[in-house]
Amino acid sequence: MLDENGVWKTTVAPDGRELVTIGTPEFPAEMWGPWNFEGGTGKVPWHWHEELELNMTIWGTEQVTADGKSFLLEPGQGVFVNSGVLHGSEPGPGHDTLYHDSLVFHPSLVGGASGSVFWQKYLTPVLMAPECRCVPLRGETEWERKALEQLRFVARVWPEKEPGYEVEVRAALSRVICLLAENCVHQAPSGRELRDAERIKQMVDFIRSHRAEPITTEQIAASAAISVSECLRCFRRMMDLTPKEYLRQHRIRHAAYLLEQTGQSITAIGAECGFEDMSYFARVFREEKGCTPTEYRARNK
């Protein structure tokens, strides 16, 4: 996120997962920019997140490294980074300052309801394709130019947030996913991959609907009509997390949103997010966010 001077600051967990709240549960997307690196020291450290990411270089050059690949982006060029991909950035050679737009959004924003044609036909192939783990958008082809235009469009409408901007943003992001699916996916996902994707979506939907309740791994598995061992395998393969780890992350993410956006007491927020023991809530929140709920509210209210 940006500090008061517009310089990019980020916090990552020991495992490299970025500790930042992306939008709201109702509209899980966030755009930052143009933000900058200054003095040649402003690296974005290695990190990953379950959300998808689209970046565009505005001024200067940007050295992007992701999934074992490194490439230089010129102004007007961008990159798509898939869910769970470890990545980082820094100013390119000869540039002390880099201005950059960054758009991060959860797959559910464009995937829609479980089993929808949007999720199955377009989103799942992009999420599963090795070719789509990290895709530079240099504008060298017609489809890349179209994708970059969608990102520029979002950058124009996002700051104003006029009525209906959410619909326009979602449509633009859907077009980018469609372009990726049509031009970058060279091998259709297998039946097992599609099945895993559908199961994980059902289990994630169950977790989000029941976050205030005690939830067991057995219940999560039952929501997709699979065994516990199959549930664990699906989460590990699709998200590189256990169901309990995802549940904890989701609860803390929702708690952070409530701390920022409401006046509810911390006790009420903890209960709404499934934490009956407030000392445990405070400890887990600190592990995820690096501060207590009280400190987080003071910084972000």
CORTA-V560833 format. One record per backbone hydrogen bond with DSSP energy under -0.5 kcal/mol. NH is the residue of the N-H (numbers start at 1). CO is the residue of the C=O. Records with the same first field share a line. If there is no record, write none. Layout:
BEGIN
NH->CO  CO
END
This chain:
BEGIN
3->7
6->3
8->36
9->1
13->17
16->13
18->48
19->11
20->18
22->20
23->21
24->27
29->27
30->104
32->102
35->100
36->6
37->98
40->96
41->38
43->41
44->89
45->43
47->87
48->16
52->105
53->81
54->103
55->79
56->101
57->77
58->99
59->99
62->73
63->90
64->62  71
65->88
66->69
67->86
69->66
71->64
73->62
76->57
77->74
78->137
79->55
80->135
81->53
82->133
84->49
85->82
86->84
87->47
88->65
89->44
90->63
92->61
95->92
98->37
99->59
100->35
101->56
102->32
103->54
104->30
105->52
106->28
109->106
110->107
111->107
112->108
116->113
119->111
120->116
121->117
122->117  118
123->118
124->119
126->122
127->123
128->124
129->125
132->129
133->130
135->80
136->134
137->78
138->136
145->141
146->142
147->143
148->144
149->145
150->146
151->147
152->148
153->149
154->150
155->151
156->152
157->153
158->154
159->155
161->157
165->162
168->164
169->165
170->166
171->167
172->168
173->169
174->170
175->171
176->172
177->173
178->174
179->175
180->176
181->177
182->178
183->179
184->180
185->180
186->184
194->190
195->191
196->192
197->193
198->194
199->195
200->196
201->197
202->198
203->199
204->200
205->201
206->202
207->203
208->204
209->205
210->206
211->208
213->210
220->216
221->217
222->218
223->219
224->220  221
225->222
226->221
231->227
232->228
233->229
234->230
235->231
236->232
237->233
238->234
239->235
240->235  236
241->235
246->242
247->243
248->244
249->245
250->246
251->247
252->248
253->249
254->250
255->251
256->252
257->253
258->254
259->255
260->256
261->257
262->258
269->265
270->266
271->267
272->268
273->269
274->271
275->270
276->274
278->276
281->277
282->278
283->279
284->280
285->281
286->282
287->283
288->284
289->285
290->286
296->292
297->293
298->294
299->295
300->296
301->297
END
